[in-house]
Amino acid sequence: MKKNILIVYYSLQGHTKEVSNIIKDITGADIFEIELEKPYNLFTSYTIGVVHTRTGHTPSFKNHLSNLKDYDTIFIGSPIWCFTLTPPIASFLKEYNLENKTVVPFCTHGGNPGNFFEKFKSMCPNSTVLKGIDFPNSKSKNPNELKHLIENWLNEINI
């Protein structure tokens, strides 16, 4: 399909990674997983991660994108921490220039996306932000059901 689509995501437990890979399979997009210099783990994400989320701390990346200019449409996926986007995604939105790009947010969570979409849009003031989608309890969904939800969403936003 379109060769100018990129999926950027951060995933701690694999939920956001699963959704990202389904989007990749459907769209043929390139994919980039954010890796941190000092990664969170399942235990620190609930302590240090919460503090970082509430204080606005932006962690440093282990890997970097050098070819962002090659993409017009960028899907950005995050789990929800403290009812908002994760520090790694906040870091990405601050570090990379998404001006004049079409960005498409998506998130995974255990029950409530909180202010994810509002916060995301406020961090992309010079981008075209398409309608995002949230995936509650994505691991509990049948893979075919999850794929069907994603296909419907992509059709709705004309991708």
N, C-alpha and C positions, 0 to 999 in steps of 0.2 A: 504494500500500500504506500502511504506517504513516507518518504525517506527523511523528512525534516521534523519528525516527532521524536522527542526524548522523554523518557520517564525517569524522574529523580525520586528516590525514596529513602527513608530511614525506617528500619524495622528492628525491634529488639526481640520479639517473640515469634516472628515469622508471619504474622497476620498481614501486615502491609506488604511484605515481600510476595506473599501468595497473590494478593490482588494485583500488584504491579506486574507480575509475570503473566497473569491472565490478560491484562491490558496489552502487554507486549505481544502475546500470541495473537490477539485479535487485530491489532493495528500494524504489526510489523515494526514497531518503534524500537529505537535503541534504548538501552537501560543503564542506569548508573545508581549503584547503591552507595549511599554516604557511609563512610567508615571514619571513626573518630580516632585521634591520637591516643586519647585515654577513654576507651570504651566503657559504657555502662554495662552492668550485668543485671541479672534479674533481681539481685538484692539491692545494689546501689541505685537502681532506677527508682526505687520507692523511697529512697532517702535523699541521696545527692541529686537525683533527677528532679525530685519535687522542689528542692531548694533552688536548683538552677532554673527551673521553669518559673518559679515565683519571683526570682530576682532578675530574670532576664539575662542570665549568664549564657554566653554563646561559646560552645566548645570548638576546639580546633580540629580540622580535618586531617586524616591520614592520607586521603586521596583527593585529587582535585580535577576539575573539568577544564580542559584547555580549548575545547572546541564548541563552547556554548553558542557562539555566533552562527554556527551552522544550522541551528534549529529555530524554527518559527513557533512551534507549539511545544510546550513543556508541561507534562503532567507532573505534579508534585504530591507525593503521598507521605502521610505521617500517622503514627499512632496518636492517640489523645492521652496527654498527661495533664492532670489538674484542669481538665475541661478546656484545654487549648492545644496548640501545636507544640511539638517537642523542641527543646533547645537545638538539636542538630538541624531541624528544618528552619528555625528562626535564624541560625547562623548562615545557612545557605541563602535565605532571602536577603540577608544583609550583605553577604559577601559578593554575590553574583548580580550583575546588571541585567535585569529582566525587562528593561525599557523597550517598548514596542514589540514585545513578545506576547503571544497568547498563552496564558497559563491556566491550568486546569487542576484545581485542588481536589484531593480525596483523602479520606481518613478512615482508620479502623479504631474501634473502641468497644468497651464492654457495656455500654449502655447510654452514653450521652456525649454528643460531640461538643457540647459547651459553646464557646465563642470561637471555635476553630475557623469557621468560614469568614466571620467578621474580621478577626485578627489577620488572617491570611490576606484578605483583600486590602486591608490597611497597609500591609507591608509591600504591596505591589501597586503603588499609586500610578505608575506610568505604563502599566500593562493592561491588556484586555483579559479580564478574569472571567472565564466561562463558568457555567453552573457546575458546582462540585457535587460530590456524593459522599455519603458516609456509609460505612459498613459495620453495623453493630454485630458483635459476636460472629465475625466472618468464619472462624474455624468451625463453628457449629453448623454451618450451612453445607448442604450438598454441593460438591464442586460444580455440577451442572447448573444448579440453581444460581450459584454465585456468578458463573459465566453468563447466564441469561440476564441477570440484573445488570451486569457490566455492558453487555451488548445493547440492551435497551437504553441505558444512559448514554452510551456513545452515539447511538442513533439520534437521541434527543438533542445532543449538542453538535450534531452534524460532523462527527469524526468517524 
